[in-house]
Amino acid sequence: MALACDRGDEQAVVRLPAAQVSASDTLARVVLFLGTSLTAGYGLPSDEAYPALIQSKIDSAGLDFRVLNAGVSGETSAGGLRRMDWLLRQPLAVLVLELGANDMLRGQDIEAMRANLQEIIDRTRAAHTDAQIVIAGLRAAPNLGEPYASLFEATFVELAAENGAALIPFLLDGVAGVPELNQPDGNHPTAEGHQIVAGNVWEVLEPVLRHAGV
């Protein structure tokens, strides 16, 4: 199922796995994946994107959570922040935050990106005081230079530490730079690549969900 919220000249598509929207499931707590094309599953059917694979892992583990994929191609930290009020209407249990890649690719100011990500975390916890936060670590493109890359990559580590959030050290670990695991553009994982990404996410997310489910 796809939901849409207005973003002016764009439409943000939020995908819910069809199996997760029956009447009996509407009260299931939400795991919100807020992200970019990496989360949206650019170039793939929605059921091959890593959030859908996470839903399968959740179901197999017998956990009572419903994945909401709020990934949007081209999304920046500022764009994600603008969508938060609408997204926070959900019965949110966990926020998986995958933003920053497009800020980096556009060479945007890291401190501004950091402030946006912090505001997303703050708004989430203001609306859902028990919500758990998981931050996806990312790496900068080599052509941006070492100073920018160091600051960019440290931002995710520091935000996780400062906010008591769980950290996925590198979302694309085992996928980035491997041609056969990426689409021809070299930036977006294939279906097989998304399976590896889902494994990276699940390693961190599973214990968070088990703790949240207590």
Residue pairs with C-beta under 8 A, 6 or more apart in sequence:
1 15
1 16
1 17
1 18
1 21
2 13
2 14
2 15
2 16
2 46
3 13
3 14
3 15
3 16
4 11
4 12
4 13
4 14
5 11
5 12
5 14
5 83
5 86
5 87
6 12
7 79
7 82
7 83
10 72
12 70
12 72
12 83
13 40
13 72
14 68
14 69
14 70
14 87
15 40
15 46
15 49
15 51
15 52
15 68
15 69
16 66
16 67
16 68
16 69
17 46
17 47
17 52
17 55
17 67
19 55
20 28
20 55
20 66
20 67
25 66
27 91
28 64
28 65
28 66
28 91
29 64
29 65
29 66
29 91
29 92
29 93
29 94
29 212
30 65
30 66
30 67
30 68
30 90
30 91
30 92
30 93
30 94
31 54
31 58
31 65
31 66
31 67
31 68
31 93
31 94
31 96
31 205
31 209
32 68
32 70
32 87
32 90
32 92
32 94
32 95
32 96
33 39
33 51
33 54
33 67
33 68
33 69
33 70
33 71
33 96
33 98
34 70
34 71
34 80
34 83
34 87
34 95
34 96
34 97
34 98
34 99
34 120
35 70
35 71
35 72
35 75
35 80
35 96
35 97
35 98
35 99
35 136
36 71
36 72
36 73
36 74
36 75
36 98
36 99
36 101
36 102
37 71
37 72
37 73
37 74
37 75
37 188
38 71
38 98
38 101
38 171
38 172
38 188
38 189
38 197
39 49
39 50
39 51
39 69
39 70
39 71
39 98
40 49
40 69
40 71
40 72
40 73
41 48
41 49
41 50
41 51
41 52
41 69
41 71
41 194
42 73
42 183
42 188
43 183
43 188
44 190
44 191
44 194
46 52
46 69
48 191
48 194
49 69
49 71
49 194
50 189
50 194
50 195
50 197
50 198
50 201
51 67
51 69
51 71
52 67
52 69
53 194
53 195
53 198
54 67
54 198
54 201
54 202
54 205
55 66
55 67
57 198
57 202
57 206
58 65
58 67
58 209
61 206
61 209
63 209
63 210
63 213
64 213
65 93
65 94
65 209
65 212
65 213
68 87
68 90
70 83
70 87
71 98
72 79
72 83
74 102
75 99
75 102
76 99
76 102
76 103
76 106
76 108
76 113
76 116
77 99
77 100
77 103
77 112
77 113
77 116
77 117
77 120
78 103
78 112
78 116
80 97
80 99
80 116
80 120
81 116
81 119
81 120
81 123
84 120
84 123
84 124
85 123
88 123
88 124
88 127
88 128
91 128
92 124
92 127
92 128
92 131
93 128
93 130
93 131
93 132
93 209
93 212
94 131
94 132
94 133
94 134
94 205
94 208
94 209
94 212
95 120
95 121
95 124
95 131
95 132
95 133
95 134
96 134
96 136
96 201
96 205
97 117
97 120
97 121
97 133
97 134
97 135
97 136
98 136
98 138
98 171
99 116
99 117
99 120
100 113
100 117
100 138
100 152
100 155
100 156
101 138
103 110
103 112
103 113
104 113
104 138
104 140
104 141
104 144
104 148
104 152
105 141
107 144
107 148
110 148
110 151
110 152
110 155
113 155
114 155
114 159
117 135
117 155
117 159
118 159
118 163
121 133
121 159
121 163
121 165
124 131
124 133
125 131
125 133
130 212
132 165
132 166
132 208
132 211
132 212
133 160
133 163
133 164
133 165
133 166
134 165
134 166
134 167
134 168
134 201
134 204
134 205
134 208
135 156
135 159
135 160
135 163
135 165
135 166
135 167
135 168
136 156
136 168
136 171
136 201
137 153
137 156
137 157
137 167
137 168
137 169
137 170
137 171
138 152
138 153
138 156
138 170
138 171
138 172
139 149
139 152
139 153
139 170
139 172
139 176
140 148
140 149
140 152
140 153
141 149
142 149
144 152
156 167
157 167
159 165
160 166
160 167
166 204
166 205
166 207
166 208
167 204
168 200
168 201
168 203
168 204
170 176
170 200
171 197
171 200
171 201
172 189
172 197
172 200
173 196
173 200
174 181
174 196
174 200
175 181
175 182
175 189
175 193
175 196
175 197
176 182
178 193
179 186
180 190
180 192
181 189
181 190
181 192
181 193
181 196
182 188
182 189
182 190
182 193
183 189
183 190
189 196
189 197
